[in-house]
Amino acid sequence: MLDREEVFNYVNRKYDVKPDYPWQTYSNFAALRHKDNKKWFALVMNISQDKIGLNGTDEIDVLNLKVRQEFIGPLRKKEGFYKAYHMDKSNWISINLNEINSINHIKDLIAESFELTY
């Protein structure tokens, strides 16, 4: 199981980016943004499982990333990958961090999202 702090630590080491928390109402939703243009390339949210189609209402952390459209379908067939919660589903995916074993499994996707949003 991957936790949000591991994601934040990796992104900080790789891109020198720290999370910011832009919404008072959703104080635990963290945006990871490019330093120059302020566009976010990742969003970490705590949501209930049912928001991404899972059974139950337990709270989970998800990571939203932008991916190339041709990869969205194949990714959604993998364990831990879902239609994007609260984002454009044709360009973004949600990853349930509880279902990911290591940051190594998503490093390439974080890098792609970083590039696609630049």
Salt bridges, closest charged atoms under 4 A:
ASP16 OD2 - LYS35 NZ 2.63
ASP20 OD2 - ARG33 NE 2.73
ASP61 OD2 - ARG4 NE 3.02
GLU112 OE2 - ARG68 NE 3.71
